[in-house]
Amino acid sequence: MRASDVQSATDQVRGSLWRTGGQAELHVWPGGCHGYDTFAPRAALSQDTREARTRWLRRALTRT
């Protein structure tokens, strides 16, 4: 993933979600291709990703 791709994704989130009060985080996982957590669910990177997603979801649900 190039820096310009990350910037584009960040701009999209900032422009649509954050502006309207939505909650989002952008995580870039070096070495992870699209769907890696599905293809290799036991890999350390997949487990780290799942844990980060779960922590974010818990925080988001307790804010409401």
C-alpha positions as CSV (number, residue, x, y, z in Angstrom):
1,M,0.0,0.0,0.0
2,R,1.4,3.3,-1.0
3,A,1.3,6.5,1.1
4,S,-1.1,8.1,-1.4
5,D,-3.5,5.2,-1.0
6,V,-3.5,5.7,2.8
7,Q,-4.0,9.4,2.4
8,S,-6.9,8.8,0.0
9,A,-8.6,6.4,2.4
10,T,-8.0,8.8,5.3
11,D,-9.5,11.7,3.3
12,Q,-12.6,9.6,2.5
13,V,-13.1,8.7,6.1
14,R,-12.6,12.2,7.3
15,G,-14.8,13.6,4.7
16,S,-17.8,11.3,5.1
17,L,-17.8,9.6,8.5
18,W,-16.0,11.9,10.9
19,R,-17.7,15.0,9.5
20,T,-21.1,13.6,10.4
21,G,-20.0,12.4,13.8
22,G,-19.3,8.8,12.9
23,Q,-16.5,6.8,14.5
24,A,-13.7,5.1,12.5
25,E,-10.1,4.2,12.7
26,L,-7.7,3.3,9.9
27,H,-5.2,0.6,10.6
28,V,-2.6,-0.3,8.0
29,W,-1.2,-3.8,8.6
30,P,2.2,-4.2,6.8
31,G,2.4,-7.5,5.0
32,G,-1.4,-8.1,5.0
33,C,-3.1,-8.4,1.7
34,H,-6.9,-7.9,1.3
35,G,-8.7,-10.7,3.2
36,Y,-5.5,-12.0,4.9
37,D,-7.3,-12.6,8.2
38,T,-9.8,-14.9,6.4
39,F,-7.1,-16.8,4.5
40,A,-4.8,-17.3,7.5
41,P,-6.9,-16.8,10.6
42,R,-4.3,-18.4,12.9
43,A,-1.4,-16.1,11.8
44,A,-0.1,-13.7,14.3
45,L,-1.0,-10.7,12.1
46,S,-4.6,-12.0,11.7
47,Q,-4.9,-12.4,15.5
48,D,-3.6,-8.9,16.1
49,T,-6.0,-7.5,13.6
50,R,-9.0,-9.3,15.1
51,E,-8.0,-8.1,18.6
52,A,-7.7,-4.5,17.4
53,R,-11.1,-4.8,15.7
54,T,-12.7,-6.2,18.8
55,R,-11.2,-3.5,21.0
56,W,-12.5,-0.8,18.7
57,L,-15.9,-2.3,18.6
58,R,-16.1,-2.5,22.4
59,R,-15.1,1.2,22.6
60,A,-17.6,2.2,20.0
61,L,-20.4,0.3,21.7
62,T,-19.7,1.8,25.1
63,R,-19.8,5.4,23.7
64,T,-23.5,5.1,22.7
